[in-house]
């Protein structure tokens, strides 16, 4: 069914509804219209890294981990697997008459917000700090979710439109002020790409105001979305965001005014309770029947596109429940974890040899923590494999494995009646009796997440600083004092200042939140069954860098992210080591395509990521540092040399002026090709420089 056919079907159906029936369909928990054969439908479902919150599902690595794969083709396959499970679940659950929350086909994913400040608790839901990377991965995810059939497989949602990345504690009353340049250059590109290039079916507004207007009723943002970009889908509010209009933003005085303001601005669907007052607003003359009808047609157009109304049905109606957590999807989740892990340091200790590493001590609060596998907005896996379990499995019959929790994730003691650091003595004892120590540190969704969604000791989901919790810093110090060869596994979704580990440990592997089977992937990487190949989609800063950046509430990009940061990071954007040894031999460009010759000089087949960066050598409007303009994940056999083609982002040859206009660049550029960003810190960490060429137009 085409959009035009779906729209006409929606218009015909809505024309037979009363005003009250139409208004009732603009709530996320839309009731049935039995006389017209319209079943109830709950619009709220999540699919950030697997079907979330509704029951059993494959849990892939958290979004920030999947971004670290730098692999848009595989991400599209993952999103297709997620939509398969969503359809399978919908088919059997709706057949049982269950139309509750988290069981529908409208998936409120992906999160396209730019991870501009490393303190933001929801940053691990995003694809990182770069607009181009976010755009490419977001498009792939939408294509995978929505499919290419006659109907939508599921309906994706680009959120949170448009300037939204903390602080979480202020989001219900905060006004994010962004310059025209930052809007065009940083905050809007991914949304534009998903609307114009991927055909995303819905867009969700943010809680905050942007430049004075609530995002869910912003005339400026709606004009950009509908008029400038030609968006034809439906717009949904974030949950209970419209209630903030009168309770927190104080732009209205009561619920009817808030409902009217949102609806007239173009917010079609309300996640929350304020659209319960639509009929009151109608009776008070604040909105017209035409306003209600317009939005009703939009939401029913989506339902027809999903094939859930009418007699035709959908080609996806026969997807069986057996696809949920099937072997193929579990294999994909494992492979995603392998591809997403980032090797930050290795002095040669990795990969471990079971025959040589002797007794292994696995220590740390995340070693056996299931929560650190799954991030937030997750489904329910039928099986978990923690890092400890993965190591125990791979070394079974070969090595003795000792284990100590070592400390609580953030509290002073593990047991409530114990003295502080009640597990450190045990951890030290384990370290002393081990030949090799694997120290598993980091965070989980209770320490970084969404306001109201966490029970953390920090600020409503945001981090206070970039340090590990004090309990873990004390554990790290005591274990390092033992002096054994030590590998740190960092499980987190954001920048962590682990300079102590960088200075004193033998290796550091960042696993993010690697999914339900992530412990198996981590173990296979540690022992060389696979090679790490992930790259950082965010900059890892020293904690002191927070003092150099604008305030958390300042949305200026000055001094933020790899494009504008002028300091020396702990680990740069795009950085990640492998066990292999690839090198770039040549770079040339023809007709907007870069051709990069790569050789594998090592002894094993290796995965790598070619990264292209472009720097405008003359424009006053260009970011000070080279910007990502292309990437491609590759695999080369030992001894092979091949030339790979990469599309170069045409927007990289433009700049954005202070009025927010995208204009041609200076005409003089430098293009870099490497396995990381072209900066001194990357060269220091990798021991290699990128290949570069000058370009003119």
C-alpha positions as CSV (number, residue, x, y, z in Angstrom):
1,X,0.0,0.0,0.0
2,X,1.4,3.4,-1.0
3,X,1.2,6.4,1.4
4,X,-1.4,8.0,-0.8
5,X,-3.6,4.9,-0.7
6,X,-3.1,4.7,3.1
7,X,-3.9,8.4,3.5
8,X,-7.1,8.0,1.4
9,X,-8.2,5.0,3.4
10,X,-7.5,6.9,6.6
11,X,-9.5,9.9,5.4
12,X,-12.5,7.6,4.6
13,X,-12.3,5.9,8.0
14,X,-11.9,9.1,10.0
15,X,-14.8,10.7,8.1
16,X,-17.2,8.2,9.7
17,X,-16.0,8.9,13.2
18,X,-17.5,11.4,15.6
19,X,-15.4,14.2,17.0
20,X,-15.1,12.4,20.3
21,X,-14.0,9.2,18.6
22,X,-11.4,11.0,16.6
23,X,-10.0,12.8,19.6
24,X,-9.8,9.5,21.5
25,X,-7.5,8.1,18.8
26,X,-4.8,10.8,19.5
27,X,-3.8,9.2,22.8
28,X,-1.0,6.7,22.9
29,X,-3.5,4.2,24.5
30,X,-6.1,4.6,21.8
31,X,-9.3,2.7,22.6
32,X,-11.4,0.7,20.1
33,X,-14.0,2.1,17.8
34,X,-16.0,-1.1,17.7
35,X,-18.8,0.1,15.4
36,X,-16.2,0.7,12.7
37,X,-14.2,-2.4,13.4
38,X,-11.2,-0.5,14.7
39,X,-9.4,-2.4,17.5
40,X,-7.6,-0.7,20.4
41,X,-4.0,0.1,19.8
42,X,-1.2,1.2,22.2
43,X,1.4,3.2,20.3
44,X,4.1,2.9,22.9
45,X,6.8,0.4,22.0
46,X,10.6,0.6,22.1
47,X,13.3,-1.0,20.0
48,X,16.6,0.8,20.8
49,X,18.7,-2.4,20.8
50,X,16.1,-5.1,20.7
51,X,12.3,-5.2,21.4
52,X,12.1,-3.7,24.8
53,X,10.0,-4.0,27.9
54,X,7.4,-6.3,26.5
55,X,8.8,-9.7,27.4
56,X,11.3,-12.1,25.9
57,X,13.5,-10.8,23.1
58,X,17.0,-10.8,21.7
59,X,19.1,-8.1,23.5
60,X,21.7,-6.7,21.3
61,X,24.5,-4.3,22.5
62,X,23.3,-0.9,23.6
63,X,23.1,1.7,20.8
64,X,26.4,3.4,21.7
65,X,28.1,-0.1,21.3
66,X,26.5,-0.7,18.0
67,X,27.7,2.7,16.9
68,X,31.2,1.6,17.8
69,X,30.9,-1.1,15.1
70,X,31.0,1.7,12.4
71,X,29.0,-0.7,10.3
72,X,25.8,0.6,8.8
73,X,25.1,-2.5,6.7
74,X,25.2,-4.8,9.7
75,X,23.2,-2.4,11.8
76,X,20.5,-2.5,9.2
77,X,20.5,-6.3,9.4
78,X,20.2,-6.0,13.2
79,X,17.3,-3.6,12.9
80,X,15.6,-6.0,10.5
81,X,16.0,-8.8,13.1
82,X,14.5,-6.6,15.7
83,X,11.5,-5.8,13.6
84,X,11.1,-9.5,12.8
85,X,10.8,-10.2,16.5
86,X,8.4,-7.2,17.0
87,X,6.1,-8.6,14.3
88,X,6.4,-12.1,15.6
89,X,5.4,-10.9,19.1
90,X,2.6,-8.7,17.8
91,X,1.2,-11.6,15.7
92,X,0.8,-14.0,18.6
93,X,0.0,-11.5,21.4
94,X,-2.7,-9.6,19.5
95,X,-4.2,-12.9,18.5
96,X,-4.7,-13.4,22.2
97,X,-6.5,-10.1,22.5
98,X,-3.6,-8.4,24.2
99,X,-3.2,-4.8,22.9
100,X,-1.3,-3.5,25.9
101,X,1.7,-1.2,26.1
102,X,5.0,-2.5,24.5
103,X,3.2,-4.9,22.3
104,X,2.6,-2.8,19.2
105,X,4.4,-2.1,15.9
106,X,5.3,1.6,16.4
107,X,8.8,1.5,17.7
108,X,10.0,4.7,19.4
109,X,13.6,4.3,18.2
110,X,16.2,5.4,17.3
111,X,17.6,8.1,19.5
112,X,19.3,10.7,17.3
113,X,20.4,13.2,19.9
114,X,24.0,14.3,19.7
115,X,26.1,13.1,22.7
116,X,27.5,16.6,23.1
117,X,28.4,16.4,26.9
118,X,30.0,13.3,28.4
119,X,27.9,13.7,31.6
120,X,24.6,13.1,29.9
121,X,23.0,9.9,31.3
122,X,21.1,9.0,28.2
123,X,24.1,9.3,25.8
124,X,24.5,5.6,25.6
125,X,21.1,5.4,23.9
126,X,22.6,7.5,21.0
127,X,25.0,6.8,18.2
128,X,27.6,9.2,19.7
129,X,28.8,12.7,19.2
130,X,29.1,13.0,15.4
131,X,26.2,14.2,13.2
132,X,27.4,12.3,10.1
133,X,27.9,9.0,11.9
134,X,24.6,9.4,13.6
135,X,22.9,10.2,10.3
136,X,24.3,7.1,8.5
137,X,23.6,4.7,11.3
138,X,20.2,6.2,12.0
139,X,19.2,5.8,8.3
140,X,20.3,2.2,8.4
141,X,18.4,1.4,11.5
142,X,15.2,3.0,10.1
143,X,15.5,1.0,6.9
144,X,15.9,-2.2,8.9
145,X,12.9,-1.5,11.1
146,X,10.6,-0.4,8.4
147,X,11.6,-2.9,5.7
148,X,11.0,-2.7,2.0
149,X,7.8,-4.6,1.6
150,X,4.4,-3.5,0.5
151,X,3.6,-2.4,4.0
152,X,5.7,-1.1,6.9
153,X,7.3,-4.0,8.8
154,X,7.3,-1.7,11.9
155,X,7.2,2.1,12.1
156,X,10.4,3.7,13.3
157,X,10.6,7.0,15.2
158,X,13.3,9.7,15.1
159,X,13.7,11.1,18.6
160,X,14.0,13.5,20.5
161,X,13.4,16.4,18.1
162,X,15.6,18.3,18.2
163,X,18.0,19.9,20.7
164,X,18.0,17.5,23.7
165,X,20.9,16.1,25.6
166,X,20.6,17.0,29.2
167,X,20.7,17.9,32.0
168,X,18.2,15.2,32.8
169,X,17.2,16.9,36.1
170,X,16.1,20.0,34.2
171,X,14.6,18.6,31.1
172,X,10.9,19.3,32.1
173,X,11.5,23.0,32.5
174,X,14.7,23.7,30.6
175,X,15.2,26.0,27.6
176,X,18.0,24.8,25.3
177,X,19.4,27.7,23.4
178,X,21.2,26.8,20.2
179,X,22.6,29.1,17.6
180,X,21.5,28.9,14.0
181,X,24.9,27.5,13.1
182,X,24.8,24.8,15.7
183,X,21.3,23.9,14.7
184,X,22.1,23.3,11.1
185,X,25.6,21.9,11.6
186,X,25.1,19.6,14.7
187,X,21.6,19.2,16.0
188,X,19.4,18.8,12.9
189,X,21.4,16.8,10.3
190,X,20.5,13.4,11.5
191,X,16.8,14.2,11.7
192,X,16.9,15.7,8.3
193,X,18.6,12.6,6.9
194,X,16.0,10.2,8.4
195,X,13.1,12.2,7.1
196,X,14.4,13.0,3.6
197,X,16.5,9.9,2.9
198,X,15.1,7.1,5.0
199,X,11.4,8.0,5.1
200,X,11.1,7.6,8.9
201,X,7.4,7.2,9.8
202,X,7.3,9.3,13.0
203,X,9.2,11.9,14.9
204,X,9.1,12.4,18.6
205,X,9.4,15.8,20.3
206,X,11.6,16.4,23.3
207,X,10.7,17.5,26.8
208,X,12.6,20.8,26.8
209,X,12.1,24.0,25.1
210,X,14.4,24.9,22.2
211,X,15.0,28.6,21.7
212,X,12.0,29.5,23.8
213,X,9.4,27.1,22.4
214,X,8.4,23.7,23.8
215,X,9.7,21.1,21.4
216,X,6.3,19.4,21.2
217,X,4.6,22.6,20.1
218,X,7.5,24.5,18.4
219,X,6.3,26.4,15.3
220,X,10.0,26.8,14.2
221,X,10.8,23.1,14.5
222,X,7.4,22.1,12.9
223,X,8.1,24.4,10.0
224,X,11.5,22.8,9.4
225,X,10.0,19.3,9.7
226,X,6.9,19.7,7.6
227,X,7.6,22.5,5.2
228,X,11.3,22.5,4.7
229,X,11.9,18.7,4.8
230,X,8.4,17.5,3.6
231,X,7.8,15.1,6.5
232,X,4.5,13.3,5.9
233,X,4.3,10.9,8.9
234,X,2.9,11.6,12.4
235,X,4.5,13.5,15.3
236,X,4.3,12.2,18.8
237,X,5.1,13.9,22.1
238,X,7.6,12.5,24.6
239,X,5.8,11.0,27.5
240,X,4.0,13.5,29.6
241,X,5.9,16.3,27.8
242,X,2.7,18.2,27.0
243,X,1.8,18.3,30.7
244,X,5.1,20.2,31.2
245,X,3.7,23.1,29.2
246,X,1.5,24.3,32.1
247,X,3.2,22.6,35.1
248,X,6.9,23.4,34.4
249,X,7.5,25.6,31.3
250,X,4.6,27.8,32.3
251,X,3.7,28.7,28.7
252,X,0.1,27.8,29.3
253,X,-2.0,27.9,32.4
254,X,-4.1,24.6,32.3
255,X,-4.3,21.2,30.5
256,X,-6.8,22.3,27.9
257,X,-4.6,25.1,26.8
258,X,-1.6,22.8,26.6
259,X,-3.5,20.2,24.6
260,X,-4.7,22.9,22.2
261,X,-1.2,24.4,21.8
262,X,0.3,21.0,21.0
263,X,-2.4,19.9,18.6
264,X,-2.6,23.1,16.6
265,X,1.2,23.2,16.3
266,X,1.2,19.7,14.7
267,X,1.7,17.2,17.5
268,X,-0.6,14.4,16.4
269,X,-0.2,11.9,19.2
270,X,0.2,12.3,22.9
271,X,2.2,10.0,25.0
272,X,0.8,11.0,28.4
273,X,-2.5,12.2,29.7
274,X,-3.0,15.7,28.4
275,X,-4.9,14.8,25.3
276,X,-7.6,13.4,27.6
277,X,-8.6,17.1,27.7
278,X,-8.9,17.5,23.9
279,X,-12.7,17.4,24.0
280,X,-12.8,20.1,26.7
281,X,-10.5,22.2,24.5
282,X,-12.8,21.6,21.6
283,X,-15.9,22.6,23.6
284,X,-14.1,25.7,24.8
285,X,-13.3,26.7,21.2
286,X,-9.5,26.3,21.6
287,X,-9.3,23.8,18.7
288,X,-11.5,22.9,15.8
289,X,-12.7,19.6,14.5
290,X,-10.4,20.2,11.5
291,X,-7.4,20.3,13.9
292,X,-8.5,16.9,15.4
293,X,-9.3,15.4,12.0
294,X,-5.9,16.4,10.5
295,X,-4.0,14.5,13.2
296,X,-6.4,11.5,13.2
297,X,-5.8,11.1,9.5
298,X,-2.1,11.1,10.1
299,X,-2.1,8.4,12.8
300,X,-4.5,6.2,10.9
301,X,-2.4,6.6,7.8
302,X,0.4,4.9,9.8
303,X,-1.9,2.1,11.0
304,X,-2.9,1.4,7.4
305,X,0.7,1.4,6.2
306,X,1.4,-1.2,8.9
307,X,-1.3,-3.4,7.4
308,X,-3.2,-3.6,10.8
309,X,-6.4,-2.2,9.4
310,X,-8.5,-3.1,6.4
311,X,-8.9,-6.5,4.8
312,X,-5.5,-6.8,3.0
313,X,-3.4,-7.4,6.1
314,X,0.4,-7.6,5.8
315,X,3.0,-9.9,4.3
316,X,4.5,-10.0,7.8
317,X,1.4,-11.5,9.4
318,X,2.8,-15.0,9.1
319,X,6.1,-14.3,10.9
320,X,6.2,-17.0,13.5
321,X,6.9,-16.6,17.2
322,X,9.8,-19.0,16.8
323,X,11.9,-16.2,15.4
324,X,12.1,-14.6,18.8
325,X,15.6,-15.3,20.3
326,X,16.2,-17.7,17.4
327,X,19.7,-19.0,16.8
328,X,20.4,-16.6,14.0
329,X,19.4,-13.5,16.0
330,X,21.5,-14.7,18.9
331,X,24.5,-15.2,16.5
332,X,24.0,-11.6,15.3
333,X,23.9,-10.3,18.9
334,X,27.1,-12.1,19.7
335,X,28.8,-10.8,16.5
336,X,27.6,-7.2,17.3
337,X,29.2,-7.5,20.7
338,X,32.5,-8.7,19.0
339,X,32.4,-5.8,16.6
340,X,31.5,-3.2,19.1
341,X,34.2,-3.8,21.8
342,X,37.0,-1.2,21.6
343,X,40.6,-2.2,22.6
344,X,41.9,0.9,24.3
345,X,45.3,-0.4,25.4
346,X,47.4,-3.5,24.9
347,X,51.0,-3.9,25.8
348,X,51.1,-7.3,24.2
349,X,49.4,-9.3,27.0
350,X,46.3,-9.8,24.8
351,X,45.2,-12.1,23.5
352,X,45.6,-14.3,26.5
353,X,46.9,-17.9,26.0
354,X,45.1,-20.3,28.4
355,X,48.3,-22.5,28.5
356,X,50.4,-19.6,29.7
357,X,48.2,-17.2,31.7
358,X,48.0,-19.6,34.6
359,X,45.5,-19.0,37.4
360,X,43.0,-16.2,36.6
361,X,41.5,-13.9,39.1
362,X,38.3,-12.2,37.9
363,X,37.5,-9.3,40.1
364,X,35.1,-6.4,40.0
365,X,31.5,-5.3,40.5
366,X,30.6,-5.8,36.8
367,X,32.2,-9.2,36.4
368,X,29.0,-11.0,37.3
369,X,26.5,-8.2,36.9
370,X,23.7,-8.9,34.5
371,X,22.6,-5.3,34.5
372,X,25.9,-4.2,33.0
373,X,25.2,-6.4,30.0
374,X,21.9,-4.9,28.9
375,X,21.9,-1.1,29.3
376,X,18.5,0.5,29.4
377,X,15.4,0.2,27.3
378,X,16.1,-3.5,27.1
379,X,14.0,-6.6,26.6
380,X,14.1,-9.8,28.7
381,X,16.7,-12.4,27.5
382,X,16.1,-16.0,28.4
383,X,19.8,-16.4,29.1
384,X,22.6,-14.1,30.2
385,X,26.4,-14.7,29.9
386,X,28.3,-12.4,32.2
387,X,32.0,-11.7,31.8
388,X,32.8,-14.1,34.6
389,X,30.7,-16.8,33.1
390,X,32.3,-16.3,29.7
391,X,35.8,-16.6,31.1
392,X,34.8,-19.7,33.2
393,X,33.4,-21.3,30.1
394,X,36.3,-20.6,27.8
395,X,38.9,-21.8,30.4
396,X,37.0,-24.8,31.7
397,X,39.4,-27.7,32.1
398,X,42.4,-25.5,31.5
399,X,42.7,-22.8,34.1
400,X,41.5,-22.2,37.7
401,X,39.4,-19.1,37.9
402,X,39.0,-17.2,41.2
403,X,36.3,-14.6,41.6
404,X,35.7,-11.7,43.9
405,X,33.1,-8.9,43.5
406,X,35.7,-6.6,45.1
407,X,33.3,-3.8,45.9
408,X,29.8,-2.5,45.2
409,X,29.1,-0.6,42.0
410,X,29.0,2.7,43.8
411,X,28.2,2.2,47.5
412,X,30.9,2.0,50.2
413,X,30.1,-1.6,51.1
414,X,28.4,-4.6,49.5
415,X,26.6,-5.8,52.7
416,X,24.5,-3.2,54.5
417,X,25.8,-4.0,58.0
418,X,29.5,-4.3,56.9
419,X,32.2,-1.7,57.2
420,X,33.3,0.2,54.1
421,X,35.3,-1.7,51.5
422,X,34.1,-5.0,52.8
423,X,35.1,-7.0,49.7
424,X,38.5,-5.5,49.0
425,X,40.5,-7.8,51.3
426,X,39.0,-10.7,49.4
427,X,39.9,-9.1,46.1
428,X,43.5,-8.6,47.1
429,X,43.7,-12.2,48.3
430,X,42.4,-13.3,44.9
431,X,44.9,-11.1,43.1
432,X,47.8,-12.4,45.1
433,X,46.8,-16.0,44.3
434,X,46.4,-15.3,40.5
435,X,48.9,-15.3,37.7
436,X,46.7,-13.0,35.6
437,X,44.0,-10.5,36.9
438,X,41.0,-9.5,34.9
439,X,39.4,-6.5,36.6
440,X,35.8,-5.7,35.4
441,X,34.8,-2.2,36.3
442,X,32.3,0.5,35.1
443,X,28.7,1.5,35.3
444,X,25.2,0.1,34.5
445,X,21.8,1.6,33.9
446,X,21.4,2.5,37.6
447,X,24.3,4.9,37.3
448,X,23.8,6.4,33.9
449,X,20.3,6.6,32.4
450,X,17.1,8.5,32.1
451,X,15.6,10.8,34.7
452,X,12.9,9.0,36.5
453,X,14.1,5.7,35.1
454,X,16.9,5.1,37.5
455,X,17.6,4.7,41.2
456,X,21.1,6.0,41.0
457,X,23.2,8.0,43.4
458,X,24.0,10.6,40.8
459,X,21.9,13.5,39.4
460,X,18.8,12.0,37.8
461,X,20.7,9.7,35.5
462,X,23.5,12.1,34.6
463,X,27.0,11.7,35.9
464,X,28.6,14.2,38.3
465,X,32.0,13.7,36.7
466,X,33.9,11.4,34.4
467,X,35.5,9.2,37.2
468,X,34.7,5.7,38.2
469,X,32.7,5.6,41.5
470,X,35.0,6.0,44.5
471,X,34.4,2.4,45.6
472,X,35.8,1.2,42.3
473,X,38.7,3.6,42.3
474,X,39.8,2.2,45.7
475,X,39.5,-1.3,44.4
476,X,41.6,-0.5,41.3
477,X,44.3,1.0,43.5
478,X,44.5,-2.0,45.8
479,X,44.5,-4.6,43.1
480,X,47.2,-2.7,41.1
481,X,49.3,-2.6,44.3
482,X,49.5,-6.4,44.2
483,X,51.6,-6.1,41.0
484,X,50.1,-8.9,38.8
485,X,49.6,-8.6,35.1
486,X,46.2,-6.9,34.9
487,X,43.6,-6.5,32.2
488,X,40.7,-4.0,32.8
489,X,37.3,-4.6,31.2
490,X,35.4,-1.4,31.2
491,X,31.6,-1.7,30.9
492,X,30.0,1.7,30.4
493,X,28.1,3.7,27.9
494,X,30.1,7.0,28.0
495,X,33.4,8.7,28.5
496,X,35.2,7.5,31.7
497,X,38.5,8.9,32.9
498,X,40.5,5.7,33.6
499,X,43.9,7.3,33.3
500,X,45.1,5.2,36.3
501,X,44.3,2.1,34.4
502,X,45.9,3.6,31.3
503,X,49.1,4.2,33.1
504,X,49.4,1.0,35.2
505,X,47.5,-1.9,33.6
506,X,48.5,-4.1,30.7
507,X,45.4,-3.8,28.6
508,X,42.0,-2.1,28.6
509,X,39.0,-3.4,26.7
510,X,35.8,-1.3,26.5
511,X,32.8,-3.6,26.1
512,X,30.1,-0.9,26.5
513,X,26.8,-2.7,27.5
514,X,27.4,-5.7,25.2
515,X,24.0,-7.4,25.2
516,X,22.7,-10.5,26.9
517,X,25.5,-12.8,25.6
518,X,28.2,-10.1,25.9
519,X,30.3,-12.0,28.4
520,X,30.9,-14.8,25.8
521,X,32.1,-12.2,23.3
522,X,34.4,-10.5,25.8
523,X,35.9,-13.8,26.7
524,X,36.4,-14.8,23.1
525,X,38.2,-11.4,22.5
526,X,40.4,-11.8,25.6
527,X,41.6,-15.3,24.5
528,X,42.0,-14.5,20.9
529,X,39.1,-16.4,19.3
530,X,38.2,-13.0,17.8
531,X,40.0,-9.7,17.4
532,X,38.7,-6.4,18.8
533,X,37.8,-4.0,16.0
534,X,35.4,-1.4,17.5
535,X,36.1,2.4,17.3
536,X,35.1,5.1,19.7
537,X,31.9,7.1,18.6
538,X,32.6,9.5,21.4
539,X,35.7,11.3,22.8
540,X,37.1,10.0,26.1
541,X,38.1,13.1,28.0
542,X,40.2,13.6,31.1
543,X,38.0,14.7,34.0
544,X,39.6,18.1,34.1
545,X,38.2,18.8,30.6
546,X,34.8,19.4,32.1
547,X,36.2,22.7,33.4
548,X,37.3,23.7,29.9
549,X,33.9,23.1,28.3
550,X,30.9,25.3,28.4
551,X,28.5,24.6,31.3
552,X,26.3,21.5,30.9
553,X,23.3,23.7,30.3
554,X,25.1,25.6,27.5
555,X,24.3,24.0,24.1
556,X,27.1,25.8,22.3
557,X,29.4,23.3,20.6
558,X,32.5,25.4,21.4
559,X,35.1,23.1,23.0
560,X,32.9,20.0,22.7
561,X,33.3,16.8,20.7
562,X,36.2,15.9,18.5
563,X,35.2,18.6,16.0
564,X,35.7,21.5,18.4
565,X,37.7,20.2,21.3
566,X,41.2,21.8,21.4
567,X,42.6,19.8,24.3
568,X,44.3,16.4,24.4
569,X,41.8,13.6,25.0
570,X,42.5,10.4,26.9
571,X,41.2,8.5,23.9
572,X,40.1,10.2,20.7
573,X,37.0,9.8,18.7
574,X,37.4,7.1,16.1
575,X,40.2,5.3,18.0
576,X,40.4,1.6,18.6
577,X,43.2,-1.0,18.4
578,X,43.1,-4.5,16.9
579,X,45.3,-7.6,17.3
580,X,46.2,-7.3,13.6
581,X,48.5,-5.0,11.6
582,X,46.9,-3.3,8.7
583,X,48.2,-0.2,6.9
584,X,47.0,2.2,4.3
585,X,49.1,2.4,1.2
586,X,47.3,4.9,-1.0
587,X,44.4,7.3,-1.2
588,X,42.8,8.8,-4.3
589,X,39.5,10.5,-5.1
590,X,37.4,10.3,-8.2
591,X,33.9,11.8,-8.7
592,X,33.1,12.0,-5.0
593,X,34.4,8.5,-4.2
594,X,37.5,7.8,-2.2
595,X,39.6,4.8,-3.1
596,X,41.8,3.5,-0.3
597,X,44.4,0.8,-0.7
598,X,44.9,-1.3,2.4
599,X,47.3,-4.1,3.2
600,X,47.2,-6.6,6.0
601,X,50.8,-6.9,7.1
602,X,50.0,-9.2,10.0
603,X,49.7,-13.0,10.4
604,X,45.9,-13.2,11.0
605,X,42.7,-12.2,9.1
606,X,41.7,-8.9,10.5
607,X,38.7,-6.6,10.7
608,X,39.4,-2.8,10.5
609,X,37.5,0.4,9.9
610,X,38.7,2.8,7.3
611,X,37.8,6.4,8.4
612,X,37.8,9.4,6.2
613,X,38.2,12.9,7.6
614,X,38.1,16.3,5.7
615,X,39.4,19.6,6.9
616,X,38.5,22.9,5.2
617,X,41.8,24.7,5.0
618,X,40.4,28.2,4.5
619,X,36.9,28.9,5.7
620,X,36.3,30.8,8.9
621,X,33.1,28.8,9.4
622,X,34.7,25.4,9.3
623,X,35.2,23.4,12.6
624,X,38.8,23.7,13.8
625,X,39.4,20.0,13.5
626,X,38.9,17.5,10.5
627,X,35.4,16.0,10.4
628,X,34.3,12.5,9.6
629,X,33.1,12.3,6.0
630,X,33.2,8.5,5.3
631,X,33.8,5.1,6.8
632,X,33.8,1.5,5.9
633,X,34.3,-1.7,7.9
634,X,36.6,-4.1,6.1
635,X,38.1,-7.6,6.5
636,X,41.4,-8.6,5.1
637,X,43.2,-11.9,5.1
638,X,46.8,-12.0,6.2
639,X,49.1,-10.8,3.5
640,X,46.3,-9.4,1.3
641,X,46.2,-6.0,-0.3
642,X,43.0,-4.5,-1.7
643,X,41.6,-1.2,-2.8
644,X,38.3,-0.2,-1.1
645,X,35.8,2.5,-2.3
646,X,34.1,4.8,0.2
647,X,31.5,7.5,-0.6
648,X,32.6,10.9,0.7
649,X,29.9,13.0,2.3
650,X,29.2,15.9,0.0
651,X,28.1,18.1,2.9
652,X,31.7,17.9,4.2
653,X,32.7,20.2,1.4
654,X,30.3,22.8,2.7
655,X,30.3,25.0,5.8
656,X,27.5,26.6,7.9
657,X,27.6,30.3,8.4
658,X,26.5,32.2,11.5
659,X,23.0,32.6,10.1
660,X,22.6,28.8,9.8
661,X,23.0,28.7,6.0
662,X,24.9,25.8,4.5
663,X,27.3,27.4,1.9
664,X,30.2,26.2,-0.2
665,X,33.5,25.8,1.6
666,X,36.8,27.5,0.9
667,X,37.7,25.3,-2.1
668,X,40.8,24.1,-0.4
669,X,40.6,20.9,1.7
670,X,42.8,18.1,3.1
671,X,41.4,14.6,3.0
672,X,42.7,12.0,5.5
673,X,42.3,8.2,5.4
674,X,43.3,6.2,8.4
675,X,42.1,3.8,11.1
676,X,41.3,6.7,13.4
677,X,41.1,10.5,13.5
678,X,44.0,12.5,12.1
679,X,45.2,13.9,15.5
680,X,48.4,13.7,17.5
681,X,46.9,11.6,20.3
682,X,45.7,9.0,17.8
683,X,49.2,8.9,16.3
684,X,50.7,8.6,19.8
685,X,48.4,5.7,20.7
686,X,48.6,3.8,17.4
687,X,52.1,4.6,16.3
688,X,50.9,5.4,12.8
689,X,49.8,8.4,10.7
690,X,46.9,8.7,8.3
691,X,47.5,9.1,4.6
692,X,46.4,12.5,3.3
693,X,45.9,14.4,0.0
694,X,45.1,18.0,-0.8
695,X,41.9,18.8,-2.7
696,X,40.7,21.8,-4.5
697,X,37.6,22.8,-6.4
